[in-house]
Amino acid sequence: MKVFRGLPTPDARTPCALAIGNFDGVHRGHRLLLERLRATARQLNVASAVMTFQPHPREYFAQLSGDLSRIPPTIANLRDKLLSFHAIGIDRVIVEHFTPRFAALTAEAFIEEILVQGLQVKWLIVGEDFCFGANRAGRIPALREAGKRHGFQVEVVRDVLIDDQRISSSAVRAALGGGDFARAAELLGHPYTISGHVIHGRQLGRDIGFPTLNLRMAPRHPVLNGIFITRVHGLSEHPLPSVSCIGTRPTVDDSGKRLLETHLLDFKQDCYGKLVKVEFLKKLRDNQKFDGLDALKNAIQGDVAQARAYFAP
């Protein structure tokens, strides 16, 4: 799978079948759309391509307006999104940086500059609520008319429902935010995980008896915050039981920096630089600021005890 930051250079442009969207979480509805994309691309003998955005357009406009409460929490980091695309069999991904220039493209310019010239689209699949161009002025009927002029087909995929509920990134966010990991897994089609390389930290956990694996949190607005029972994939033949903290560390660090820190219950090997995947199972509590390291240590001891009880046979 080839990944492009922005449009491919002219020499790298070849005809494609394209899906456009944020695809946050790559849930079951997304997967059906992407599998349809892959199958059609093979029938047409063109590359299957996905265009996604950074930052999320809603984040861009929320920052522009100053209303940060409108920024949607991020379900998946870019690495996990790309891994999902790769697993489905997508040939190429265009990660388009959502800039003022991109946001200002008219609907007509989006079709001409992005779809026709930049990507050489021969077939396009979008969701029912797809809009494009400045002020979301472009709608599906205009897209179909443009397809007739420029020689590409447009297919619109209907919403996928579970128990009469639309599968959407918003529904996944709601399930995760409410600690309902079983419902999130049902919507996603797999347990909720975050992957990343283990980085060096300040070793404060080691100093108080609870060493942690530290993963940098790329999303500035992760969907999860708090303390969780988890298990870690990628270090052993079987997933390892653990307790994880995601968010800031108000007791020991006032910088506001977000990390994913994971304490493995019974594993002490050197893990720096390794790529791991943390699977979330149950929320224990919210993050909080304690009155000193002793109080923090006591809280972590309680978290570990709950995790051991959870994993007990």
DRENZAKE-570133 format. One line per 3 residues: number of its first residue (from 1); their letters; for each residue y, x negated, z negated of C-alpha. Coordinates in nm, 2 decimals. Each point is the difference from the previous one (the first is absolute). Layout:
BEGIN
NUM) a) Y:X:Z ~ ...
//
This chain:
BEGIN
1) mkv) 0.00:0.00:0.00 ~ 0.34:-0.14:0.10 ~ 0.30:0.07:-0.23
4) frg) 0.35:-0.01:0.15 ~ 0.32:-0.01:-0.21 ~ 0.21:0.22:0.23
7) lpt) -0.06:0.06:0.36 ~ -0.24:-0.24:0.18 ~ 0.17:-0.25:0.23
10) pda) 0.01:0.09:0.37 ~ -0.30:-0.23:0.08 ~ -0.21:0.17:-0.27
13) rtp) 0.06:0.36:0.10 ~ -0.29:0.19:0.15 ~ -0.06:0.37:0.04
16) cal) -0.11:0.17:-0.32 ~ -0.09:0.32:-0.18 ~ 0.23:0.04:-0.29
19) aig) 0.02:0.17:-0.34 ~ 0.33:0.00:-0.19 ~ 0.04:0.05:-0.37
22) nfd) 0.05:-0.16:-0.35 ~ -0.38:0.04:-0.08 ~ 0.06:-0.07:-0.37
25) gvh) -0.34:-0.01:-0.16 ~ -0.18:0.07:0.33 ~ -0.16:0.31:-0.14
28) rgh) -0.27:0.22:0.16 ~ 0.25:0.19:0.22 ~ 0.13:-0.33:0.13
31) rll) -0.35:-0.13:0.07 ~ -0.08:0.30:0.21 ~ 0.31:-0.06:0.21
34) ler) -0.07:-0.37:0.03 ~ -0.36:0.05:0.10 ~ 0.11:0.24:0.27
37) lra) 0.25:-0.27:0.11 ~ -0.27:-0.26:0.02 ~ -0.24:0.22:0.19
40) tar) 0.26:0.11:0.26 ~ 0.12:-0.36:0.05 ~ -0.36:-0.10:0.09
43) qln) -0.02:0.29:0.25 ~ 0.32:-0.11:0.16 ~ -0.09:-0.37:-0.01
46) vas) 0.32:-0.09:-0.18 ~ 0.08:-0.15:-0.34 ~ 0.02:0.22:-0.31
49) avm) 0.33:-0.06:-0.18 ~ 0.17:0.12:-0.31 ~ 0.37:-0.02:-0.07
52) tfq) 0.09:0.01:-0.37 ~ 0.32:-0.08:-0.19 ~ 0.15:-0.22:-0.27
55) php) 0.17:0.11:-0.21 ~ -0.11:0.36:0.00 ~ 0.28:0.19:0.19
58) rey) 0.05:0.22:-0.31 ~ 0.06:-0.31:-0.20 ~ 0.26:-0.13:0.25
61) faq) 0.20:0.33:0.00 ~ -0.03:0.03:-0.38 ~ 0.15:-0.34:-0.04
64) lsg) 0.27:0.08:0.25 ~ 0.10:0.31:-0.19 ~ -0.03:-0.17:-0.34
67) dls) -0.25:0.26:-0.12 ~ -0.29:-0.22:-0.10 ~ -0.19:0.29:-0.15
70) rip) -0.09:0.11:0.36 ~ -0.20:-0.32:0.06 ~ -0.37:0.09:0.03
73) pti) -0.23:-0.21:-0.22 ~ -0.21:-0.23:0.21 ~ -0.38:0.07:0.01
76) anl) -0.12:-0.31:0.19 ~ 0.15:-0.34:0.06 ~ 0.01:-0.13:0.36
79) rdk) -0.31:-0.21:-0.04 ~ -0.21:0.31:-0.11 ~ 0.15:0.21:0.28
82) lls) -0.09:-0.27:0.26 ~ -0.35:-0.03:-0.14 ~ -0.05:0.37:0.04
85) fha) 0.12:-0.01:0.36 ~ -0.24:-0.29:0.07 ~ -0.29:0.18:-0.16
88) igi) 0.06:0.30:0.23 ~ 0.00:-0.23:0.31 ~ 0.37:0.00:0.10
91) drv) 0.09:-0.27:0.25 ~ 0.36:-0.06:-0.08 ~ 0.26:0.09:-0.26
94) ive) 0.37:0.00:0.05 ~ 0.18:-0.03:-0.34 ~ 0.35:0.11:0.09
97) hft) 0.28:-0.10:-0.24 ~ 0.20:0.31:-0.06 ~ 0.35:-0.14:0.05
100) prf) 0.34:0.17:0.06 ~ -0.04:-0.07:0.37 ~ -0.35:0.16:0.01
103) aal) 0.13:0.30:-0.21 ~ 0.28:0.05:0.25 ~ -0.21:0.02:0.31
106) tae) 0.04:0.34:0.17 ~ -0.31:0.19:0.08 ~ 0.04:-0.09:0.37
109) afi) 0.04:-0.37:-0.08 ~ -0.30:0.01:-0.23 ~ -0.21:0.13:0.29
112) eei) 0.14:-0.24:0.26 ~ 0.03:-0.32:-0.21 ~ -0.29:0.03:-0.24
115) lvq) -0.27:0.22:0.16 ~ 0.05:-0.07:0.37 ~ 0.14:-0.35:0.03
118) glq) -0.10:-0.16:-0.33 ~ -0.36:0.14:-0.04 ~ -0.10:0.13:0.34
121) vkw) -0.14:0.32:-0.16 ~ -0.25:0.19:0.21 ~ -0.12:0.24:-0.27
124) liv) 0.17:0.10:-0.33 ~ -0.13:0.18:-0.31 ~ 0.23:0.13:-0.27
127) ged) -0.01:0.24:-0.29 ~ 0.13:0.36:0.02 ~ 0.33:-0.09:-0.19
130) fcf) 0.08:-0.31:0.21 ~ 0.37:-0.06:0.06 ~ 0.17:-0.30:0.16
133) gan) 0.33:-0.15:0.09 ~ 0.33:0.01:-0.19 ~ 0.04:0.29:-0.24
136) rag) -0.36:0.09:0.08 ~ 0.13:0.17:0.31 ~ -0.31:-0.05:0.21
139) rip) -0.27:0.26:-0.01 ~ -0.35:0.04:0.15 ~ 0.10:0.22:0.30
142) alr) 0.25:-0.27:0.11 ~ -0.27:-0.26:-0.04 ~ -0.23:0.19:0.22
145) eag) 0.26:0.04:0.27 ~ 0.07:-0.37:-0.02 ~ -0.37:-0.07:0.04
148) krh) -0.01:0.20:0.32 ~ 0.29:-0.22:0.14 ~ -0.13:-0.33:-0.12
151) gfq) -0.38:0.05:0.04 ~ -0.13:0.03:-0.35 ~ -0.18:0.28:-0.17
154) vev) 0.08:0.14:-0.35 ~ -0.25:0.13:-0.24 ~ 0.09:0.17:-0.33
157) vrd) -0.25:-0.01:-0.28 ~ -0.01:0.29:-0.25 ~ 0.01:-0.04:-0.37
160) vli) -0.34:-0.07:-0.18 ~ -0.07:0.22:-0.30 ~ -0.22:-0.03:-0.31
163) ddq) -0.03:0.31:-0.21 ~ 0.29:0.15:0.20 ~ 0.22:-0.29:-0.10
166) ris) 0.15:-0.22:0.27 ~ -0.11:-0.36:-0.02 ~ 0.32:-0.21:-0.01
169) ssa) 0.14:-0.31:-0.14 ~ 0.21:0.22:-0.24 ~ -0.32:0.16:-0.13
172) vra) -0.16:-0.34:-0.06 ~ 0.32:-0.11:-0.18 ~ -0.02:0.31:-0.22
175) alg) -0.36:-0.06:-0.09 ~ 0.05:-0.37:-0.08 ~ 0.32:0.08:-0.19
178) ggd) -0.19:0.25:-0.21 ~ -0.28:-0.24:-0.07 ~ -0.25:0.21:0.20
181) far) -0.19:-0.28:0.17 ~ -0.29:0.22:0.10 ~ 0.24:0.23:0.20
184) aae) 0.17:-0.30:0.15 ~ -0.34:-0.14:0.11 ~ -0.08:0.33:0.16
187) llg) 0.32:0.00:0.20 ~ -0.02:-0.36:0.09 ~ -0.37:0.00:0.08
190) hpy) -0.06:-0.29:-0.24 ~ 0.10:-0.12:-0.35 ~ 0.36:-0.11:-0.04
193) tis) 0.04:-0.38:0.01 ~ 0.26:-0.27:0.03 ~ -0.08:-0.34:0.14
196) ghv) 0.18:-0.33:-0.02 ~ -0.04:-0.37:-0.06 ~ -0.01:-0.13:-0.36
199) ihg) 0.32:-0.19:-0.08 ~ 0.11:-0.22:-0.29 ~ 0.18:0.18:-0.28
202) rql) 0.17:-0.11:-0.32 ~ -0.34:0.01:-0.18 ~ 0.14:0.22:-0.28
205) grd) -0.32:0.20:0.00 ~ -0.20:-0.31:-0.06 ~ 0.22:-0.09:-0.29
208) igf) -0.07:0.33:-0.18 ~ -0.37:-0.01:0.09 ~ -0.01:0.22:0.30
211) ptl) 0.02:-0.21:0.32 ~ 0.08:0.20:0.31 ~ -0.02:-0.02:0.38
214) nlr) 0.35:0.04:0.14 ~ 0.06:0.17:0.34 ~ 0.34:0.02:0.15
217) map) 0.11:0.36:0.06 ~ 0.16:0.01:0.34 ~ 0.11:0.36:-0.01
220) rhp) 0.32:0.04:-0.19 ~ -0.09:0.35:-0.10 ~ -0.38:0.01:-0.07
223) vln) -0.15:0.34:-0.05 ~ -0.17:-0.11:-0.33 ~ 0.16:-0.14:-0.32
226) gif) -0.18:-0.04:-0.33 ~ -0.33:-0.13:-0.15 ~ -0.33:0.09:0.17
229) itr) -0.37:-0.05:-0.03 ~ -0.09:-0.17:0.32 ~ -0.27:-0.22:0.17
232) vhg) 0.05:-0.30:0.22 ~ -0.18:-0.06:0.33 ~ -0.02:-0.34:0.17
235) lse) -0.09:-0.24:-0.28 ~ -0.37:0.09:-0.06 ~ -0.29:0.17:0.17
238) hpl) 0.09:0.31:-0.20 ~ 0.34:0.14:-0.10 ~ 0.13:-0.13:-0.33
241) psv) 0.12:0.23:-0.28 ~ 0.37:-0.06:-0.09 ~ 0.32:0.14:-0.14
244) sci) 0.31:-0.02:0.22 ~ 0.38:0.03:-0.06 ~ 0.21:0.09:0.30
247) gtr) 0.38:-0.01:-0.03 ~ 0.25:-0.20:-0.20 ~ -0.07:-0.19:-0.33
250) ptv) 0.28:0.12:-0.23 ~ -0.12:-0.17:-0.31 ~ -0.01:-0.35:0.14
253) dds) 0.21:0.01:0.32 ~ 0.33:0.18:0.06 ~ 0.03:-0.10:0.37
256) gkr) -0.13:0.33:0.13 ~ -0.26:-0.19:0.21 ~ -0.31:0.21:0.08
259) lle) -0.35:-0.14:-0.02 ~ -0.35:0.12:0.00 ~ -0.17:-0.18:-0.29
262) thl) -0.38:0.04:-0.05 ~ -0.20:-0.11:-0.30 ~ -0.37:-0.04:0.08
265) ldf) -0.21:0.11:-0.30 ~ -0.28:-0.27:0.04 ~ 0.09:-0.25:0.27
268) kqd) 0.17:-0.33:-0.05 ~ -0.02:-0.20:0.33 ~ 0.31:-0.14:0.18
271) cyg) 0.12:0.26:0.25 ~ 0.33:-0.14:0.13 ~ 0.05:0.06:0.37
274) klv) -0.29:0.24:0.04 ~ 0.04:0.33:0.17 ~ -0.10:0.29:-0.23
277) kve) 0.00:0.37:0.01 ~ 0.08:0.20:-0.32 ~ -0.15:0.35:-0.02
280) flk) 0.18:0.25:-0.23 ~ -0.22:0.23:-0.21 ~ 0.20:0.15:-0.29
283) klr) 0.35:-0.02:-0.14 ~ 0.02:-0.10:-0.37 ~ 0.37:0.01:-0.07
286) dnq) 0.35:-0.07:0.13 ~ 0.17:-0.34:-0.02 ~ 0.21:-0.04:-0.31
289) kfd) 0.20:-0.26:-0.18 ~ -0.15:-0.12:-0.33 ~ 0.17:-0.16:-0.30
292) gld) -0.14:-0.35:0.06 ~ -0.32:-0.17:0.13 ~ -0.21:0.12:-0.30
295) alk) 0.06:0.36:0.08 ~ -0.07:-0.06:0.37 ~ -0.32:-0.18:-0.09
298) nai) -0.12:0.29:-0.21 ~ 0.07:0.25:0.28 ~ -0.19:-0.21:0.25
301) qgd) -0.29:-0.02:-0.24 ~ 0.00:0.38:-0.01 ~ 0.00:0.01:0.38
304) vaq) -0.29:-0.24:0.03 ~ -0.20:0.20:-0.26 ~ 0.05:0.32:0.20
307) ara) -0.11:-0.18:0.32 ~ -0.31:-0.14:-0.16 ~ -0.09:0.35:-0.12
310) yfa) 0.06:0.14:0.35 ~ -0.24:-0.26:0.16 ~ -0.26:0.02:-0.28
313) p) -0.34:0.12:0.13
//
